[in-house]
Amino acid sequence: MSNYRTSPSDLEGMPPGVPHIIGNEAAERFSFYGMKAVLAVFMVSYLHLMDGHGVSVMNEAEATEKVHLFNSAVYFTPVLGALLADLFAGKYLTIVWLSLVYCAGHAALACMGVFGNSPVWLAAGLGLIALGSGGIKPCVSAHVGDQFGARNAHLLTRIFNWFYFSINIGAFISMLLTPWLLEWYGPHWAFGVPGVLMAIATFVFWLGRKRFVHVPAGGMGFVKEMFTGGGLVTILKLLPLYLIVAMFWALFDQTGSTWIFQSMDMDRNFLGFEWLPSQIQSLNSVFVLTFIPLFTYLFYPAGDRIWKLTPLRKIGLGLFIMAGSFALVALIQQWIDGGAKPNIGWQIIAFALLTVAEVMVSIVALEFAYTQAPKTMKSLVMCLYLGSVAVGNLFVAGVNHFIQIPDSATRQFEEAVARQPEGWEKSARNIVLPGYDEEDPADDIVARVKDGVPESYDIPGKEKFEAAAAEIERLFEANGGRFPDDEAGNKALATYQDPWGSPIRFDILNSNRARLMSDGPDRKTGTEWDIGMVIEYKEPAAGGEEESFLDFLHPEKPWLDRRKEELGIAKEAATAGSGSAFTRSAFSGGQTKLHGAEYFRFFTWLMLGTAVVFVPYALLYRQRTYLQE
């Protein structure tokens, strides 16, 4: 390292190593956001098919929990990278070493479905990516700041904006391409291509090694400054800020989970293009690329003439705007809960509001963390900023874990499978599950199994639920192809009860799906013994579709359809007597305590309350800026 410059040059312009950092960041962000864009959809729709049969289908709440646990790990591991960089290796070597770990994680994801036990490969891949991606995060952003000295420090705001600009260039391209690869060519391409880009990102960064300023590790000086009055005071001053900003990230990162699942229930035809659910996220990057120059060169200077927009004031305004974004998403979900199918344009407006909040909170907090950090603690204090992302995602994971109601049918089926003789799955059979009262056959559940996987469940009182479903389907057809609203549906089912005398309730899930549910054999609401049936309307396939100029770029059928044909999985059969347009699927447990618009309203009020709490903190905070000399 002695052959490299260890302090910034006496320059007024841009440091020579910056283009390598920006290029590296664009490729690395392509890699990360491409993988992350399809992760939630992959967990729900693809993972259980990677090794054939035998893996349970993951529901949306469980997938949301796991996605946000991964996000949390990505933003907790920066403390390891920061300690490695600031105590021992320096930022440059830490970035190179952990980038190789990052590449290994993508390789593990690409191995799913090749060597068997795909859930294990998924966990290993995400773990390595969390360590690699998270470990380099504080080092890369701090490495940018290290390139600047006193004479060109005035360019820091501009370069951090361009740094964020490069992130969104990579994210935009990947969030358009990777969902398309998953749809038509499957998970191996969708996870493999981002892995190749990560290897390229590492190479681009290595090429700039002789042009960088290599600020050496602080060693014991880092420890001394951390535990002296100045370092400790800095950490304590910033800690409340990042706990508050954590709630911003709790909402923001749901664009990669709950917002995707919401878009599946919307009309995604926008500007003459049918968007895949995961592709909608790419518009966030488009808005960022538009808003960064507008805010940097127009809105902030104009606003300063009226009211000095300090960093903390920008963050505070952004928090209130984020609450407005989620309020709109809650309204959209309320329409969906009522059986409507709103256009994706409404969610795009919410994305625009969210991006305004992002520009005012995320970019500003990133720069603010760097300027408030003592010179030998840049990476660690950046970790406090990144740690706020981790805390926010951990909070979302906790909420989604808490609201899940266990699936008693799946649990008892797995217990029954453990008692079956070897080779049992080779023949179709029915397995009787003991139900709530293991001695009373009246609440038994029958799993109808093929190739070791339950194709359907027969729940207690099946005939009563099917009669209720037939009534709802009749109302659907009489209503011109729309489910009755919740009030009308429950009125029509007023006389329908389960075998234990509890009423069968009706509620709409979206324009094509409705749910019938009762309290079940334990006669308690919201437990794993709630039983019911989901009714789904299958729209007839449109004929005579016009060819698209993109048709030649992909196979005739999506990868998911081809995989199901390969595994011999038959298409869902309609329930006899209900008309070919409807399917019914029974369940026992497996629902959620907080769902639909209620879920989004919870986070809206949480964000609004957080923004209010931030105001007195911002008024009391006193800034002190540190720069490399």
VOGU-3710 file (C-alpha; in Angstrom, 3 decimals, decimal comma):
1> msnyrtspsd> 0,000/0,000/0,000  3,055/2,231/0,341  3,084/2,798/-3,440  -0,300/4,515/-3,281  -1,230/8,061/-2,333  -2,570/8,180/1,230  -3,941/11,735/1,281  -5,971/13,791/-1,218  -4,151/15,815/-3,882  -4,278/19,591/-3,752
11> legmppgvph> -6,983/19,782/-6,441  -9,901/22,073/-7,092  -11,549/19,693/-9,564  -12,787/16,107/-9,428  -10,308/13,467/-8,091  -9,032/11,007/-10,769  -10,216/7,833/-9,011  -13,869/8,848/-8,813  -14,903/7,467/-12,267  -13,761/3,958/-11,235
21> iigneaaerf> -15,830/4,151/-8,042  -18,889/5,389/-9,925  -18,517/2,691/-12,623  -18,040/0,010/-9,997  -21,099/1,200/-8,089  -23,308/1,169/-11,205  -22,368/-2,457/-12,012  -22,602/-3,579/-8,380  -26,027/-1,992/-7,991  -27,188/-3,733/-11,172
31> sfygmkavla> -26,150/-6,968/-9,529  -27,806/-6,300/-6,179  -31,058/-4,695/-7,312  -31,527/-7,207/-10,132  -31,394/-10,077/-7,663  -33,483/-8,225/-5,100  -36,139/-7,217/-7,666  -37,189/-10,817/-8,302  -36,548/-12,287/-4,852  -40,084/-11,950/-3,446
41> vfmvsylhlm> -41,748/-13,291/-6,605  -39,215/-16,127/-6,796  -39,925/-17,226/-3,218  -43,695/-17,345/-3,753  -43,959/-18,710/-7,303  -40,693/-20,481/-8,213  -38,802/-21,867/-5,214  -41,118/-24,825/-4,590  -40,634/-25,975/-8,203  -36,841/-25,844/-8,359
51> dghgvsvmne> -36,234/-29,412/-7,116  -39,463/-30,951/-8,331  -42,054/-31,857/-5,707  -42,020/-31,816/-1,940  -41,372/-28,163/-1,018  -44,285/-26,188/0,439  -45,473/-23,077/-1,351  -44,458/-19,922/0,494  -47,222/-17,372/1,173  -46,818/-13,626/0,675
61> aeatekvhlf> -46,439/-12,733/4,361  -43,732/-15,373/4,844  -41,914/-14,213/1,705  -42,135/-10,594/2,899  -40,664/-11,615/6,255  -37,727/-13,422/4,617  -37,033/-10,660/2,094  -36,825/-8,079/4,866  -34,704/-10,350/7,058  -32,274/-10,532/4,126
71> nsavyftpvl> -32,412/-6,745/3,703  -31,758/-6,381/7,420  -28,701/-8,655/7,214  -27,389/-6,668/4,241  -27,459/-3,512/6,337  -26,269/-5,026/9,630  -23,099/-6,547/8,129  -21,625/-3,119/7,253  -20,331/-2,916/10,833  -18,067/-5,897/10,024
81> galladlfag> -16,802/-4,216/6,875  -16,292/-0,922/8,684  -14,298/-2,541/11,506  -12,196/-4,497/9,003  -11,529/-1,311/7,005  -10,951/1,116/9,865  -8,983/-1,220/12,153  -6,969/-3,481/9,850  -7,110/-3,536/6,051  -8,230/-0,106/4,915
91> kyltivwlsl> -11,183/0,569/2,648  -9,670/-0,505/-0,685  -8,622/-4,044/0,318  -11,846/-4,584/2,259  -13,887/-3,728/-0,837  -11,874/-6,106/-3,036  -11,971/-9,056/-0,611  -15,663/-8,807/0,206  -16,576/-8,320/-3,463  -15,243/-11,836/-4,083
101> vycaghaala> -17,508/-13,128/-1,282  -20,352/-11,262/-3,011  -19,618/-13,084/-6,308  -19,680/-16,439/-4,488  -23,173/-15,618/-3,193  -24,514/-15,082/-6,694  -22,906/-18,356/-7,789  -24,780/-20,154/-4,979  -28,109/-18,682/-6,149  -27,401/-19,834/-9,691
111> cmgvfgnspv> -26,899/-23,391/-8,319  -30,522/-23,664/-7,163  -32,234/-26,494/-8,997  -28,915/-27,963/-10,169  -27,597/-29,765/-7,091  -30,849/-30,223/-5,167  -32,031/-28,768/-1,840  -32,663/-25,344/-3,333  -33,823/-23,731/-0,040  -30,334/-24,407/1,380
121> wlaaglglia> -28,630/-22,921/-1,702  -30,951/-19,913/-1,431  -30,049/-19,375/2,232  -26,322/-19,792/1,513  -26,427/-17,423/-1,447  -28,342/-14,734/0,406  -26,033/-15,091/3,410  -22,897/-14,590/1,284  -24,470/-11,668/-0,578  -25,491/-10,069/2,712
131> lgsggikpcv> -21,908/-10,360/3,972  -20,329/-9,144/0,722  -22,778/-6,423/-0,216  -23,243/-5,201/3,324  -19,555/-5,323/4,148  -18,514/-3,048/1,294  -21,352/-0,525/1,686  -19,802/1,800/4,276  -16,384/1,447/2,680  -17,469/2,457/-0,839
141> sahvgdqfga> -19,329/5,602/0,209  -16,565/6,585/2,652  -13,945/5,802/-0,038  -15,657/8,387/-2,227  -15,338/11,035/0,474  -11,674/10,135/1,092  -10,779/11,290/-2,412  -11,561/14,924/-1,498  -9,474/17,468/0,356  -10,047/20,984/1,624
151> rnahlltrif> -9,853/22,700/-1,803  -12,413/20,484/-3,570  -14,602/19,661/-0,549  -17,275/21,919/-2,039  -17,820/19,184/-4,660  -18,877/16,600/-2,056  -22,605/17,346/-2,359  -22,399/17,065/-6,139  -20,396/13,828/-6,103  -22,692/12,165/-3,566
161> nwfyfsinig> -25,582/13,040/-5,882  -23,705/11,532/-8,833  -22,841/8,550/-6,667  -26,563/8,042/-6,077  -27,175/8,705/-9,783  -24,902/5,767/-10,730  -26,718/3,523/-8,262  -30,004/4,243/-9,969  -28,665/3,792/-13,504  -27,624/0,261/-12,564
171> afismlltpw> -30,828/-0,364/-10,623  -33,104/0,879/-13,429  -31,595/-1,386/-16,092  -31,482/-4,428/-13,826  -35,052/-4,039/-12,534  -36,314/-4,013/-16,124  -34,132/-6,849/-17,381  -33,987/-9,296/-14,455  -37,782/-9,789/-14,036  -37,965/-10,355/-17,809
181> llewygphwa> -35,211/-12,975/-17,559  -37,038/-14,686/-14,678  -40,349/-14,680/-16,569  -39,017/-16,206/-19,801  -35,673/-17,884/-19,048  -36,008/-18,803/-15,381  -34,079/-18,348/-12,124  -30,671/-19,505/-13,389  -30,443/-16,628/-15,862  -32,171/-14,177/-13,519
191> fgvpgvlmai> -29,638/-14,813/-10,750  -26,671/-15,656/-13,001  -26,556/-12,423/-15,021  -26,353/-10,196/-11,888  -23,509/-12,453/-10,698  -21,550/-11,775/-13,887  -22,121/-8,027/-13,429  -20,770/-8,269/-9,883  -17,571/-9,828/-11,192  -17,276/-6,982/-13,709
201> atfvfwlgrk> -17,849/-4,434/-10,931  -14,957/-5,913/-8,951  -12,673/-5,756/-11,992  -13,584/-2,107/-12,724  -12,772/-1,166/-9,150  -9,417/-2,988/-9,245  -8,439/-1,085/-12,398  -8,562/2,191/-10,457  -6,218/1,067/-7,674  -3,356/3,375/-8,740
211> rfvhvpaggm> -5,606/6,410/-9,082  -7,269/6,202/-5,669  -6,368/7,891/-2,422  -5,775/4,957/-0,056  -6,436/6,328/3,422  -4,799/3,791/5,765  -6,694/2,031/8,531  -6,960/4,044/11,723  -5,825/1,133/13,909  -5,771/1,961/17,590
221> gfvkemftgg> -6,225/5,602/16,701  -9,684/4,641/15,512  -10,422/2,970/18,865  -9,018/5,914/20,796  -11,100/8,464/18,893  -14,209/6,318/19,161  -14,071/6,203/22,947  -12,876/9,722/23,538  -15,394/12,465/24,143  -15,595/13,573/20,507
231> glvtilkllp> -16,188/10,164/18,937  -18,633/8,936/21,534  -20,574/12,206/21,503  -20,857/12,019/17,712  -22,313/8,508/17,893  -24,756/9,441/20,648  -25,878/12,557/18,750  -26,528/10,618/15,539  -28,161/7,560/17,122  -31,641/9,115/17,609
241> lylivamfwa> -31,541/10,452/14,042  -30,968/7,019/12,557  -33,542/5,321/14,756  -36,054/7,795/13,334  -34,786/7,329/9,758  -35,148/3,545/10,303  -38,912/3,952/9,993  -38,407/5,624/6,616  -36,567/2,506/5,433  -39,218/0,256/6,955
251> lfdqtgstwi> -41,635/1,767/4,438  -39,279/2,368/1,534  -37,983/-1,203/1,200  -41,500/-2,596/0,973  -41,438/-1,516/-2,676  -39,580/-4,814/-3,146  -42,152/-6,914/-1,287  -45,683/-5,755/-0,402  -45,841/-3,226/-3,260  -44,975/-6,003/-5,733
261> fqsmdmdrnf> -47,712/-8,230/-4,348  -50,152/-5,312/-4,565  -49,258/-4,707/-8,211  -50,209/-8,310/-9,020  -53,827/-7,334/-8,292  -53,752/-4,232/-10,503  -54,171/-3,477/-14,196  -50,509/-3,256/-15,219  -51,077/-1,924/-18,707  -49,435/1,489/-18,683
271> lgfewlpsqi> -48,258/3,590/-21,632  -49,164/0,722/-23,955  -46,867/-1,725/-22,172  -47,834/-4,653/-19,937  -45,469/-4,431/-16,969  -44,339/-7,443/-14,973  -44,988/-6,935/-11,235  -41,288/-6,714/-10,338  -40,563/-4,226/-13,127  -42,647/-1,434/-11,585
281> qslnsvfvlt> -39,807/-0,816/-9,101  -37,582/0,389/-11,955  -39,659/3,574/-12,188  -38,289/4,579/-8,796  -34,883/4,820/-10,459  -36,318/6,841/-13,339  -37,782/9,310/-10,862  -34,499/9,475/-8,932  -32,548/10,215/-12,123  -35,045/12,989/-12,860
291> fiplftylfy> -35,404/14,441/-9,383  -31,718/14,561/-8,364  -30,752/17,327/-10,831  -34,075/19,121/-10,266  -33,575/19,228/-6,518  -29,829/19,919/-6,683  -29,936/22,775/-9,178  -33,497/24,130/-8,939  -35,646/23,251/-5,927  -32,993/23,463/-3,192
301> pagdriwklt> -31,531/26,811/-4,364  -35,041/28,244/-4,837  -36,150/26,941/-1,444  -33,091/28,399/0,286  -34,223/31,875/-0,724  -37,439/31,380/1,246  -36,365/29,057/4,085  -32,841/27,776/4,600  -33,021/24,068/3,752  -30,520/22,555/6,151
311> plrkiglglf> -29,883/18,790/5,922  -32,132/18,082/8,906  -34,954/20,184/7,459  -34,734/18,261/4,185  -34,919/14,959/6,072  -37,935/16,135/8,088  -39,877/17,187/4,984  -39,035/13,863/3,356  -40,481/11,909/6,267  -43,858/13,664/5,943
321> imagsfalva> -43,877/13,078/2,167  -43,187/9,377/2,735  -46,292/9,185/4,941  -48,283/10,633/2,040  -46,893/8,019/-0,339  -48,037/5,146/1,889  -51,405/6,804/2,460  -51,961/6,595/-1,309  -50,886/2,942/-1,372  -53,359/2,232/1,446
331> liqqwidgga> -56,100/3,883/-0,619  -55,172/1,754/-3,647  -55,361/-1,370/-1,502  -58,763/-0,277/-0,206  -59,999/-0,192/-3,809  -58,547/-3,665/-4,395  -60,197/-4,931/-1,202  -63,487/-3,686/-2,623  -63,106/-5,792/-5,779  -61,770/-3,087/-8,108
341> kpnigwqiia> -58,724/-3,466/-10,336  -57,100/0,000/-10,382  -54,538/0,902/-12,998  -50,873/0,677/-12,050  -50,636/4,399/-12,760  -51,907/5,038/-9,227  -49,016/3,104/-7,734  -46,645/4,989/-10,032  -47,873/8,259/-8,463  -47,089/6,725/-5,059
351> falltvaevm> -43,618/5,835/-6,383  -43,113/9,471/-7,434  -43,965/10,682/-3,910  -41,766/7,998/-2,381  -38,864/9,076/-4,621  -39,209/12,707/-3,559  -38,938/11,470/0,027  -35,940/9,314/-0,906  -34,054/12,234/-2,451  -34,685/14,343/0,649
361> vsivalefay> -33,936/11,636/3,219  -31,601/8,990/1,819  -29,128/11,133/-0,138  -29,048/13,867/2,480  -28,575/11,416/5,374  -25,752/9,678/3,474  -23,848/12,945/3,064  -24,766/14,081/6,567  -23,331/10,887/8,104  -20,002/11,418/6,346
371> tqapktmksl> -19,617/15,083/7,304  -20,513/14,464/10,976  -17,986/11,618/11,399  -14,514/12,216/12,902  -11,753/11,562/10,363  -10,750/8,070/11,537  -14,350/6,955/12,062  -15,853/7,628/8,644  -16,762/4,002/7,868  -18,153/3,259/11,331
381> vmclylgsva> -20,375/6,319/11,467  -21,601/5,509/7,956  -22,630/2,184/9,493  -24,998/4,025/11,785  -26,756/5,310/8,676  -26,778/1,842/7,109  -27,802/0,343/10,444  -30,974/2,414/10,311  -31,891/0,532/7,118  -31,293/-2,757/8,929
391> vgnlfvagvn> -33,457/-1,776/11,896  -36,285/-0,660/9,594  -36,237/-3,930/7,654  -36,015/-5,970/10,841  -39,114/-4,163/12,064  -41,024/-5,061/8,866  -39,862/-8,685/9,141  -41,078/-8,755/12,741  -44,477/-7,327/11,824  -44,925/-9,886/9,037
401> hfiqipdsat> -43,828/-12,701/11,333  -46,303/-11,628/14,003  -49,293/-11,305/11,655  -48,896/-14,803/10,181  -51,391/-17,379/11,421  -49,914/-20,908/11,361  -51,181/-23,283/8,677  -52,465/-26,272/10,657  -53,111/-28,366/7,535  -49,539/-27,973/6,265
411> rqfeeavarq> -48,080/-28,581/9,740  -50,074/-31,766/10,290  -49,321/-32,974/6,774  -45,582/-32,600/7,364  -45,935/-34,524/10,632  -47,863/-37,269/8,816  -45,253/-37,500/6,051  -42,554/-38,192/8,645  -44,507/-41,348/9,631  -44,936/-42,686/6,092
421> pegweksarn> -42,896/-45,670/4,818  -40,114/-45,138/2,285  -41,350/-44,658/-1,281  -44,892/-43,749/-0,202  -45,009/-40,722/-2,492  -44,876/-42,853/-5,647  -48,594/-43,598/-5,480  -51,568/-41,250/-5,173  -53,266/-41,517/-1,801  -55,316/-39,663/0,770
431> ivlpgydeed> -53,846/-38,867/4,188  -56,204/-38,193/7,093  -54,994/-35,416/9,398  -56,325/-35,529/12,989  -57,494/-31,900/13,141  -58,073/-29,823/16,274  -59,369/-32,644/18,499  -57,154/-35,565/17,596  -59,704/-38,033/18,980  -62,842/-36,697/17,288
441> paddivarvk> -63,068/-37,608/13,570  -65,593/-34,804/13,012  -62,801/-32,241/12,573  -60,408/-34,418/10,545  -58,858/-32,910/7,416  -58,166/-35,090/4,389  -55,102/-34,301/2,259  -55,459/-35,561/-1,323  -51,863/-36,308/-2,307  -50,119/-36,860/-5,638
451> dgvpesydip> -46,359/-37,376/-5,994  -45,903/-36,580/-2,330  -47,579/-33,167/-2,561  -51,139/-32,354/-1,375  -53,176/-31,261/-4,404  -56,125/-30,232/-2,223  -57,608/-30,511/1,257  -61,073/-31,648/2,303  -62,013/-29,595/5,360  -64,758/-30,332/7,919
461> gkekfeaaaa> -68,100/-29,067/6,668  -66,881/-29,151/3,066  -70,436/-29,431/1,731  -71,536/-26,318/3,631  -68,620/-24,287/2,277  -69,224/-25,493/-1,265  -72,885/-24,504/-1,006  -71,837/-21,066/0,218  -69,277/-20,835/-2,609  -71,966/-21,727/-5,167
471> eierlfeang> -74,121/-18,879/-3,822  -71,254/-16,371/-4,135  -70,472/-17,573/-7,652  -74,121/-17,130/-8,596  -74,033/-13,557/-7,282  -70,788/-12,951/-9,190  -72,400/-13,901/-12,479  -75,587/-11,982/-11,678  -73,435/-8,929/-10,854  -71,912/-8,818/-14,316
481> grfpddeagn> -68,639/-10,528/-13,450  -67,945/-8,860/-10,093  -68,048/-10,253/-6,585  -70,708/-8,726/-4,319  -69,341/-6,272/-1,775  -68,591/-7,615/1,691  -71,917/-6,448/3,130  -74,010/-7,999/0,351  -71,968/-11,206/0,393  -72,334/-11,702/4,130
491> kalatyqdpw> -76,036/-10,913/3,933  -76,464/-13,643/1,300  -74,611/-16,112/3,558  -76,501/-15,174/6,747  -77,877/-18,711/7,191  -74,651/-20,572/6,368  -72,710/-22,028/9,319  -69,796/-24,398/9,822  -70,312/-27,727/11,694  -69,749/-26,000/15,064
501> gspirfdiln> -72,353/-23,285/14,556  -69,998/-20,416/13,674  -71,072/-18,218/10,726  -69,339/-18,545/7,383  -67,960/-15,078/6,600  -67,273/-13,583/3,190  -64,643/-11,054/2,157  -63,101/-9,934/-1,137  -59,356/-10,415/-1,641  -59,132/-8,768/-5,068
511> snrarlmsdg> -61,121/-8,490/-8,299  -60,705/-12,226/-9,044  -60,487/-13,793/-5,597  -62,777/-13,963/-2,571  -62,611/-15,877/0,694  -65,097/-17,805/2,800  -63,969/-18,445/6,384  -65,269/-19,536/9,780  -63,789/-19,852/13,271  -63,480/-23,633/12,915
521> pdrktgtewd> -63,473/-26,319/15,612  -61,857/-24,142/18,322  -64,541/-21,442/17,761  -61,906/-18,679/18,010  -61,177/-16,045/15,375  -57,660/-15,676/13,993  -56,139/-19,066/14,871  -54,583/-21,911/12,912  -57,921/-23,756/13,109  -59,886/-21,185/11,093
531> igmvieykep> -61,194/-23,078/8,088  -62,436/-21,848/4,783  -62,262/-21,753/1,030  -60,811/-19,331/-1,519  -62,889/-18,790/-4,663  -60,957/-17,670/-7,724  -62,407/-16,524/-11,016  -60,312/-17,603/-13,979  -60,686/-15,184/-16,847  -60,873/-16,973/-20,196
541> aaggeeesfl> -57,714/-16,694/-22,266  -57,928/-14,020/-24,928  -57,715/-15,315/-28,469  -56,110/-13,819/-31,510  -53,509/-11,795/-29,655  -51,360/-9,604/-31,844  -47,697/-10,452/-32,110  -45,209/-8,193/-30,407  -41,884/-7,160/-31,886  -40,329/-8,620/-28,709
551> dflhpekpwl> -41,714/-12,117/-29,350  -38,558/-13,287/-31,109  -36,501/-12,537/-27,990  -38,097/-15,162/-25,781  -39,595/-18,686/-25,967  -43,264/-19,276/-26,734  -44,105/-20,052/-23,100  -42,849/-18,531/-19,826  -40,336/-20,590/-17,864  -42,894/-21,278/-15,120
561> drrkeelgia> -45,336/-22,907/-17,552  -42,587/-24,989/-19,110  -41,365/-26,086/-15,680  -44,842/-27,179/-14,597  -45,246/-29,169/-17,805  -41,859/-30,775/-17,191  -42,934/-31,790/-13,663  -46,315/-33,002/-14,887  -48,239/-30,569/-12,724  -51,760/-30,318/-14,094
571> keaatagsgs> -53,497/-26,985/-14,329  -55,976/-26,306/-11,555  -59,242/-28,011/-12,273  -62,495/-26,168/-11,738  -64,880/-27,457/-9,117  -67,558/-29,583/-10,672  -70,898/-27,870/-10,934  -69,572/-24,374/-10,352  -68,896/-23,526/-13,968  -65,481/-23,696/-15,645
581> aftrsafsgg> -64,657/-20,102/-14,745  -64,203/-20,788/-11,003  -61,763/-22,747/-8,861  -62,042/-23,424/-5,132  -59,235/-24,251/-2,716  -59,769/-25,118/0,944  -57,500/-24,101/3,816  -57,102/-24,561/7,553  -55,210/-21,643/9,064  -52,434/-19,948/7,125
591> qtklhgaeyf> -54,099/-16,508/6,943  -52,887/-13,197/8,398  -54,036/-11,036/11,317  -53,359/-7,781/9,487  -54,134/-7,734/5,783  -55,232/-5,561/2,903  -55,596/-1,823/3,422  -55,307/-2,254/7,210  -51,678/-3,320/6,739  -50,729/-0,216/4,735
601> rfftwlmlgt> -52,671/2,116/7,025  -50,667/0,772/9,986  -47,401/1,835/8,346  -48,861/5,171/7,209  -49,717/6,199/10,788  -46,370/4,890/12,008  -44,532/7,094/9,493  -46,620/10,134/10,308  -45,940/9,739/14,022  -42,212/9,297/13,360
611> avvfvpyall> -42,103/12,502/11,299  -43,731/14,431/14,149  -41,209/13,055/16,666  -38,331/14,078/14,378  -39,195/17,787/14,525  -37,957/18,528/18,085  -34,824/16,420/17,499  -33,927/18,478/14,412  -34,469/21,716/16,317  -32,112/20,670/19,129
621> yrqrtylqe> -29,308/19,079/17,053  -26,020/21,044/16,683  -23,847/20,209/13,668  -20,057/19,831/13,552  -18,393/18,976/10,230  -15,213/16,884/9,794  -13,349/16,461/6,467  -10,145/14,684/5,447  -7,162/17,045/5,226
//
